[in-house]
Amino acid sequence: MFGCKPPPISPPSTPLPGPLATLSYRGRGAAHNPANRFEPIEVLPDGDALDALAAEDEDVAPRTIFLKDTTRVLIARNNSPDIGFDASINVYRGCEHGCIYCYARPTHEYFGLSVGLDFETKIFVKQDAPELLRAELMKKSWTPQVIVLSGVTDPYQPAERRFRLTRRLLEVLLEFRNPVGIITKNHLITRDIDVLSELAKLELVSVNISVTSLRNDVQRVMEPRTATPARRLDAIEKLASAGIPVGAMVAPIIPGLTDEEVPDILRALRDAGAQRAGYVMLRLPHAVKDIFERWLETHFPDRKDKVLNRVRSMRGGQLYDPRWGVRGRGEGIFADQIGAMFGATCRKLGLNTTRSRVRTDLFRRPAAGGQGDLFA
């Protein structure tokens, strides 16, 4: 199964429910498993099973299981012209954060799984990632360049507390003095300030913290296992105080739900110490649009039509437009208004006036068979 072999590292999960729109689980973004677009057969529970699911305690959430990912090629290459990096590492596939809007959810369909609860509860772990990275950087064919952690799923999702793979990757990158970029929405990144500070002294790191809303009630159901807005701002403050270049991504902006917060978010980011800010408009590829629509119906029924109509107005009447350059920004009057507001607010607050330097000329290979002093 694409290099991933069970059995799971932890006990198997409880049975995952079928497509029942009214279910809601504490700590989970999706409430069901929609059909896999690559699978010709879909198994649906019968009426009795649906009644039983509806009667269950909503606080009882499916458990997370971890599967060993035996992929041998660690560094992914990107050739999309609207993505600002070429090399990335996704040490976890699937993400327990459970962000309902996550554009990475369809990647789980390549494993025969679902974009819904499967994506949040079946996490593939590249346990030998640090060793694979070391081997890659030792090759004479490696050209020093920024490696982004992670670009698809969050490198500091809850599993990182257990596996500590992101930290070990940072230690390898520091040893080789290879630059790294990080994108996360988890306060756990502050655990690694010691390594990040050493990278920053050599101008080898750039961090972006993702902030989507300042409202706890929105964050709690939209990104259920992420850090609260206050904790994300605290992470920015701690990183900036340690001399680590830190910016922020307001990503995604959800028109009709979070777009009105953008000026306040940017002000809070600036006050916390962010030097720069960018944004991405809501993207709903494949079955993500279906679970997002059900999520709106469950948590924000009064906003559902407004949000979906705004999205369609930016996507040529559809809920998603995959064209490069358009998918992250959208088109039309609402997209233009949000873009203009974002740019004007950044200029007013003094964001994006400087660009952090990230060096590639310090790269070195340690002696074969040994590790250098990571903090020399």
KEPADREN-39911 format. One record per residue (C-alpha): z, x negated, y; residue number from 0. Coordinates in Angstrom, 2 decimals. Layout:
N
[atom [Z X Y] NUM]
...
! end
This chain:
376
[atom [0.00 0.00 0.00] 0]
[atom [-1.32 -2.40 2.66] 1]
[atom [0.98 -5.21 1.60] 2]
[atom [4.14 -3.09 1.60] 3]
[atom [6.01 -2.69 -1.62] 4]
[atom [9.04 -0.52 -2.39] 5]
[atom [11.76 -0.25 -3.58] 6]
[atom [13.62 0.38 -0.35] 7]
[atom [16.30 -1.98 0.88] 8]
[atom [18.69 0.89 1.44] 9]
[atom [19.25 4.16 -0.47] 10]
[atom [16.44 6.74 -0.34] 11]
[atom [16.41 9.35 2.39] 12]
[atom [17.12 13.02 2.00] 13]
[atom [14.09 15.27 1.50] 14]
[atom [12.13 15.65 4.70] 15]
[atom [11.32 19.17 5.86] 16]
[atom [7.91 20.70 6.17] 17]
[atom [6.30 22.07 9.34] 18]
[atom [9.02 24.25 10.80] 19]
[atom [8.80 24.29 14.60] 20]
[atom [12.30 25.56 15.28] 21]
[atom [14.15 22.80 13.42] 22]
[atom [15.90 20.15 15.48] 23]
[atom [17.82 17.13 14.22] 24]
[atom [20.32 15.20 16.27] 25]
[atom [19.08 11.66 16.74] 26]
[atom [15.50 12.46 15.72] 27]
[atom [12.54 13.12 17.98] 28]
[atom [10.30 14.95 15.53] 29]
[atom [11.56 17.91 13.50] 30]
[atom [8.96 17.95 10.76] 31]
[atom [6.24 15.99 9.00] 32]
[atom [2.75 17.16 9.99] 33]
[atom [-0.13 16.62 7.59] 34]
[atom [-1.65 13.16 7.26] 35]
[atom [-5.22 13.22 8.56] 36]
[atom [-6.34 10.94 5.72] 37]
[atom [-4.80 13.00 2.91] 38]
[atom [-6.87 15.91 1.50] 39]
[atom [-3.79 17.71 0.12] 40]
[atom [-0.81 18.94 2.12] 41]
[atom [2.36 20.18 0.40] 42]
[atom [4.02 23.08 2.22] 43]
[atom [7.41 24.58 1.35] 44]
[atom [7.39 28.21 0.25] 45]
[atom [9.16 30.99 2.11] 46]
[atom [12.51 30.48 0.36] 47]
[atom [12.47 26.78 1.16] 48]
[atom [11.72 27.47 4.82] 49]
[atom [14.61 29.93 4.98] 50]
[atom [16.89 27.30 3.48] 51]
[atom [15.78 24.71 6.01] 52]
[atom [16.35 27.09 8.89] 53]
[atom [19.86 27.75 7.63] 54]
[atom [20.76 24.05 7.45] 55]
[atom [23.13 22.46 9.93] 56]
[atom [20.91 21.02 12.65] 57]
[atom [23.24 18.04 13.03] 58]
[atom [22.38 16.77 9.53] 59]
[atom [19.51 14.38 10.15] 60]
[atom [17.36 12.64 7.51] 61]
[atom [18.58 9.13 6.77] 62]
[atom [16.61 5.98 7.55] 63]
[atom [15.31 3.81 4.76] 64]
[atom [13.90 0.31 5.09] 65]
[atom [10.92 -0.96 3.09] 66]
[atom [9.92 -4.57 2.66] 67]
[atom [6.64 -5.39 4.36] 68]
[atom [4.96 -8.31 2.60] 69]
[atom [2.18 -8.76 5.13] 70]
[atom [1.13 -12.42 5.26] 71]
[atom [-0.71 -12.34 8.58] 72]
[atom [1.94 -11.95 11.27] 73]
[atom [0.15 -12.32 14.60] 74]
[atom [-2.03 -9.34 15.49] 75]
[atom [-5.07 -9.78 17.71] 76]
[atom [-6.04 -7.31 20.40] 77]
[atom [-9.47 -7.00 21.98] 78]
[atom [-8.92 -3.86 24.06] 79]
[atom [-10.04 -4.56 27.63] 80]
[atom [-7.26 -2.40 29.10] 81]
[atom [-4.45 -4.29 27.35] 82]
[atom [-3.10 -7.35 29.15] 83]
[atom [-2.43 -9.56 26.14] 84]
[atom [-4.30 -10.86 23.11] 85]
[atom [-1.61 -11.83 20.59] 86]
[atom [1.38 -9.79 19.47] 87]
[atom [3.93 -9.49 16.69] 88]
[atom [5.28 -6.20 15.41] 89]
[atom [8.12 -7.19 13.13] 90]
[atom [8.97 -3.53 12.44] 91]
[atom [6.41 -0.84 11.58] 92]
[atom [7.72 2.60 12.33] 93]
[atom [10.47 3.03 14.90] 94]
[atom [13.89 4.62 14.61] 95]
[atom [13.99 5.25 18.35] 96]
[atom [12.13 8.48 17.61] 97]
[atom [10.32 8.76 20.96] 98]
[atom [8.42 12.02 20.60] 99]
[atom [5.41 10.82 22.61] 100]
[atom [4.96 7.45 20.84] 101]
[atom [1.27 6.59 20.54] 102]
[atom [2.08 4.31 17.58] 103]
[atom [3.04 7.22 15.33] 104]
[atom [-0.48 7.57 13.81] 105]
[atom [-0.23 4.03 12.41] 106]
[atom [2.07 5.39 9.69] 107]
[atom [-0.78 7.50 8.38] 108]
[atom [-2.41 4.33 7.03] 109]
[atom [0.52 4.13 4.60] 110]
[atom [-0.02 7.70 3.41] 111]
[atom [2.92 8.86 5.53] 112]
[atom [3.31 11.25 8.44] 113]
[atom [3.45 10.74 12.19] 114]
[atom [6.59 12.90 12.29] 115]
[atom [9.92 12.18 10.64] 116]
[atom [8.34 9.60 8.32] 117]
[atom [7.59 7.38 11.32] 118]
[atom [11.24 7.52 12.39] 119]
[atom [12.90 7.28 8.99] 120]
[atom [10.71 4.97 6.92] 121]
[atom [10.74 1.58 8.62] 122]
[atom [8.72 -1.32 7.22] 123]
[atom [10.41 -4.68 7.85] 124]
[atom [8.67 -8.07 7.89] 125]
[atom [11.68 -9.99 6.65] 126]
[atom [9.92 -13.36 6.48] 127]
[atom [8.42 -13.04 9.97] 128]
[atom [10.18 -16.15 11.40] 129]
[atom [8.86 -18.31 8.58] 130]
[atom [5.36 -16.88 8.98] 131]
[atom [5.47 -17.54 12.73] 132]
[atom [6.58 -21.14 12.18] 133]
[atom [3.71 -21.70 9.76] 134]
[atom [1.21 -20.20 12.21] 135]
[atom [2.39 -22.32 15.13] 136]
[atom [2.27 -25.48 13.00] 137]
[atom [-1.45 -25.02 12.41] 138]
[atom [-3.68 -27.29 14.46] 139]
[atom [-5.91 -24.28 15.06] 140]
[atom [-3.17 -22.50 17.08] 141]
[atom [-3.91 -22.41 20.81] 142]
[atom [-0.74 -21.96 22.91] 143]
[atom [-0.73 -18.52 24.47] 144]
[atom [1.63 -15.67 25.26] 145]
[atom [2.80 -13.76 22.18] 146]
[atom [4.06 -10.26 22.97] 147]
[atom [6.98 -8.69 21.10] 148]
[atom [5.85 -6.22 20.16] 149]
[atom [3.30 -3.97 21.84] 150]
[atom [3.46 -1.18 19.25] 151]
[atom [7.01 -0.53 18.04] 152]
[atom [10.18 -1.71 19.78] 153]
[atom [11.41 -5.19 18.73] 154]
[atom [14.98 -4.14 19.63] 155]
[atom [15.08 -0.84 17.78] 156]
[atom [18.31 -0.12 15.85] 157]
[atom [17.12 -2.05 12.78] 158]
[atom [17.30 -5.27 14.81] 159]
[atom [21.10 -5.13 14.79] 160]
[atom [20.94 -5.49 11.02] 161]
[atom [17.99 -7.81 10.48] 162]
[atom [18.10 -9.99 13.67] 163]
[atom [14.41 -10.85 13.21] 164]
[atom [13.47 -10.61 16.89] 165]
[atom [16.17 -13.12 17.77] 166]
[atom [14.97 -15.50 15.08] 167]
[atom [11.40 -15.20 16.37] 168]
[atom [12.61 -16.09 19.86] 169]
[atom [14.36 -19.16 18.47] 170]
[atom [11.14 -20.30 16.80] 171]
[atom [9.16 -19.74 19.99] 172]
[atom [11.72 -21.72 21.98] 173]
[atom [11.57 -24.58 19.50] 174]
[atom [7.77 -24.73 19.86] 175]
[atom [7.94 -23.92 23.57] 176]
[atom [5.39 -21.18 23.15] 177]
[atom [5.50 -18.43 25.82] 178]
[atom [6.59 -14.90 24.94] 179]
[atom [6.48 -11.45 26.52] 180]
[atom [8.87 -8.68 25.53] 181]
[atom [8.63 -4.90 25.93] 182]
[atom [11.68 -2.82 25.02] 183]
[atom [13.77 0.18 25.99] 184]
[atom [16.94 -0.98 24.26] 185]
[atom [20.04 -2.60 25.79] 186]
[atom [20.28 -4.75 22.63] 187]
[atom [18.03 -7.30 24.33] 188]
[atom [21.08 -8.49 26.29] 189]
[atom [22.47 -9.88 23.02] 190]
[atom [19.81 -12.59 23.22] 191]
[atom [20.32 -13.63 26.85] 192]
[atom [21.31 -17.11 25.68] 193]
[atom [17.92 -17.75 24.08] 194]
[atom [16.01 -15.90 26.79] 195]
[atom [17.73 -17.97 29.49] 196]
[atom [16.57 -21.19 27.85] 197]
[atom [13.04 -19.82 27.68] 198]
[atom [13.24 -18.77 31.33] 199]
[atom [14.28 -22.26 32.45] 200]
[atom [11.00 -23.49 31.00] 201]
[atom [9.01 -20.56 32.44] 202]
[atom [8.20 -19.33 28.96] 203]
[atom [9.27 -15.68 29.04] 204]
[atom [8.57 -12.38 30.74] 205]
[atom [10.51 -9.19 29.96] 206]
[atom [9.65 -5.57 30.66] 207]
[atom [12.17 -2.76 30.21] 208]
[atom [10.68 0.70 29.73] 209]
[atom [12.29 3.50 31.77] 210]
[atom [10.88 7.00 31.46] 211]
[atom [13.55 9.16 33.08] 212]
[atom [16.91 8.88 34.83] 213]
[atom [18.06 12.19 33.35] 214]
[atom [20.30 11.91 30.31] 215]
[atom [19.37 15.40 29.11] 216]
[atom [15.68 14.44 29.00] 217]
[atom [16.22 11.01 27.45] 218]
[atom [18.54 12.36 24.79] 219]
[atom [15.91 14.65 23.24] 220]
[atom [12.77 12.74 24.19] 221]
[atom [13.91 9.26 23.06] 222]
[atom [16.95 10.08 20.94] 223]
[atom [17.95 6.64 19.65] 224]
[atom [17.12 4.56 22.70] 225]
[atom [19.52 3.23 25.31] 226]
[atom [20.54 5.68 28.02] 227]
[atom [18.94 5.30 31.46] 228]
[atom [22.11 3.69 32.81] 229]
[atom [22.16 1.16 29.98] 230]
[atom [18.54 0.23 30.58] 231]
[atom [19.26 -0.39 34.24] 232]
[atom [22.27 -2.45 33.20] 233]
[atom [20.04 -4.50 30.92] 234]
[atom [17.68 -5.20 33.83] 235]
[atom [20.63 -6.27 35.99] 236]
[atom [22.05 -8.58 33.32] 237]
[atom [18.67 -10.18 32.61] 238]
[atom [17.92 -10.69 36.30] 239]
[atom [21.38 -12.16 36.90] 240]
[atom [20.70 -14.66 34.11] 241]
[atom [17.52 -15.81 35.84] 242]
[atom [15.19 -14.13 33.36] 243]
[atom [12.01 -12.68 34.96] 244]
[atom [12.27 -8.96 34.38] 245]
[atom [10.07 -6.05 35.30] 246]
[atom [9.80 -2.47 34.17] 247]
[atom [7.33 -0.01 32.78] 248]
[atom [7.56 3.65 33.73] 249]
[atom [5.92 4.58 30.48] 250]
[atom [4.88 7.14 29.80] 251]
[atom [4.83 9.36 32.85] 252]
[atom [4.80 12.95 31.60] 253]
[atom [3.08 15.16 34.20] 254]
[atom [5.05 18.30 34.90] 255]
[atom [8.24 16.87 33.39] 256]
[atom [9.04 13.33 34.59] 257]
[atom [6.43 12.60 37.26] 258]
[atom [8.69 14.00 39.97] 259]
[atom [11.25 11.30 39.14] 260]
[atom [8.93 8.35 39.70] 261]
[atom [10.13 7.37 43.23] 262]
[atom [13.78 7.57 42.16] 263]
[atom [13.07 5.57 39.00] 264]
[atom [11.32 2.83 40.96] 265]
[atom [14.15 2.65 43.48] 266]
[atom [16.70 2.34 40.69] 267]
[atom [14.62 -0.38 39.02] 268]
[atom [14.38 -2.36 42.26] 269]
[atom [18.11 -2.03 42.91] 270]
[atom [18.86 -3.26 39.39] 271]
[atom [16.80 -6.41 39.95] 272]
[atom [13.32 -5.65 38.60] 273]
[atom [10.63 -7.73 40.28] 274]
[atom [7.64 -5.68 39.25] 275]
[atom [6.71 -2.29 37.82] 276]
[atom [3.79 -0.65 36.09] 277]
[atom [3.10 2.71 34.52] 278]
[atom [1.20 4.40 31.71] 279]
[atom [0.25 8.07 31.62] 280]
[atom [1.22 10.13 28.60] 281]
[atom [-1.06 9.48 25.60] 282]
[atom [-1.24 11.96 22.72] 283]
[atom [-3.60 10.60 20.04] 284]
[atom [-4.29 12.48 16.80] 285]
[atom [-1.29 14.43 15.43] 286]
[atom [1.03 13.20 18.19] 287]
[atom [-0.26 16.01 20.38] 288]
[atom [0.84 18.57 17.80] 289]
[atom [4.41 17.32 17.40] 290]
[atom [4.67 16.87 21.18] 291]
[atom [3.61 20.46 21.75] 292]
[atom [6.23 21.69 19.26] 293]
[atom [8.83 19.49 20.92] 294]
[atom [8.07 21.07 24.30] 295]
[atom [8.35 24.52 22.75] 296]
[atom [11.77 23.65 21.35] 297]
[atom [13.34 21.76 24.26] 298]
[atom [11.39 22.70 27.41] 299]
[atom [9.68 26.05 26.75] 300]
[atom [9.61 26.82 30.47] 301]
[atom [7.68 23.60 31.15] 302]
[atom [5.37 23.68 28.14] 303]
[atom [2.31 25.30 29.71] 304]
[atom [2.64 23.30 32.92] 305]
[atom [2.87 19.98 31.10] 306]
[atom [0.00 20.65 28.70] 307]
[atom [-2.25 22.02 31.44] 308]
[atom [-1.58 18.95 33.59] 309]
[atom [-2.40 16.69 30.67] 310]
[atom [-5.64 18.55 30.01] 311]
[atom [-6.58 18.28 33.68] 312]
[atom [-6.32 14.49 33.35] 313]
[atom [-8.16 14.30 30.03] 314]
[atom [-11.34 16.26 30.63] 315]
[atom [-9.88 19.50 29.28] 316]
[atom [-8.45 17.84 26.14] 317]
[atom [-4.98 16.57 25.33] 318]
[atom [-6.27 13.05 24.73] 319]
[atom [-9.10 10.85 25.94] 320]
[atom [-9.35 7.56 24.01] 321]
[atom [-11.67 5.78 26.44] 322]
[atom [-10.51 2.33 27.50] 323]
[atom [-9.24 2.27 31.04] 324]
[atom [-8.85 6.06 31.07] 325]
[atom [-6.37 6.52 28.24] 326]
[atom [-3.56 4.82 30.16] 327]
[atom [-4.23 6.36 33.56] 328]
[atom [-6.12 9.61 33.24] 329]
[atom [-8.62 11.07 35.69] 330]
[atom [-8.70 13.83 38.26] 331]
[atom [-6.58 14.96 41.18] 332]
[atom [-3.19 14.82 39.46] 333]
[atom [-3.86 11.38 37.99] 334]
[atom [-4.98 10.15 41.41] 335]
[atom [-1.90 11.61 43.10] 336]
[atom [0.49 9.98 40.65] 337]
[atom [-1.31 6.64 40.93] 338]
[atom [-1.23 6.76 44.73] 339]
[atom [2.44 7.74 44.77] 340]
[atom [3.33 4.95 42.36] 341]
[atom [1.47 2.31 44.36] 342]
[atom [2.85 3.44 47.72] 343]
[atom [6.42 3.51 46.43] 344]
[atom [6.10 0.03 44.92] 345]
[atom [4.82 -1.32 48.23] 346]
[atom [7.65 0.36 50.13] 347]
[atom [10.26 -1.10 47.79] 348]
[atom [8.74 -4.58 47.69] 349]
[atom [7.87 -4.47 44.00] 350]
[atom [4.90 -6.41 42.59] 351]
[atom [4.83 -8.83 45.53] 352]
[atom [5.18 -11.85 43.27] 353]
[atom [3.91 -12.66 39.81] 354]
[atom [6.04 -14.50 37.30] 355]
[atom [4.56 -17.74 36.04] 356]
[atom [4.35 -18.18 32.29] 357]
[atom [3.42 -21.67 31.12] 358]
[atom [1.44 -22.75 28.08] 359]
[atom [1.32 -26.49 28.79] 360]
[atom [4.76 -27.24 27.32] 361]
[atom [3.84 -26.35 23.75] 362]
[atom [4.95 -28.85 21.13] 363]
[atom [5.12 -29.04 17.36] 364]
[atom [8.36 -30.33 15.85] 365]
[atom [8.32 -32.93 13.13] 366]
[atom [7.23 -31.42 9.83] 367]
[atom [10.11 -30.25 7.68] 368]
[atom [12.70 -30.17 10.44] 369]
[atom [13.86 -28.13 13.40] 370]
[atom [14.49 -29.53 16.82] 371]
[atom [17.49 -28.81 18.97] 372]
[atom [16.80 -25.25 20.12] 373]
[atom [18.90 -25.63 23.25] 374]
[atom [18.07 -29.22 24.17] 375]
! end
